[in-house]
Amino acid sequence: MVMGAFRYGCIDRQDFSKFDMSKEALRRINLYRKTKNLEYLVDAGNMVMLAYVNGRRNGESMISIDDGIHSQKKN
C-alpha cells in the first residue's frame, strides 16, 4: 500500500468505484493458488481493503452477522 501511495497517490484521494475490487481480489487469490507466490495473496488482501474503504465512502454499511461459515482445518 505504501508503494501504491507513491505511484498513484493516497487512497483517500482515489476513486476506486471505476474498478471491481472484489473480482480483482479473487483473480489474485486464484493466481496465488496456482503459483504459491505470496505476493498475490498480499495483493488480494489490499484489494479487499480498498473495496471496504470505497464501500464506506459510497454509503455501504457493514452489518455484523454470524453466517455459520467458519474456517475448516486442512485434511
ABEGO torsion letter per residue (X at the ends): XAAAAAAAEBAAABBAAABBAAAAAAAAAAAAAAAGBAAAAAAAAAAAAAAAAAAAAAGBBBBBBBAGBBBBBBX
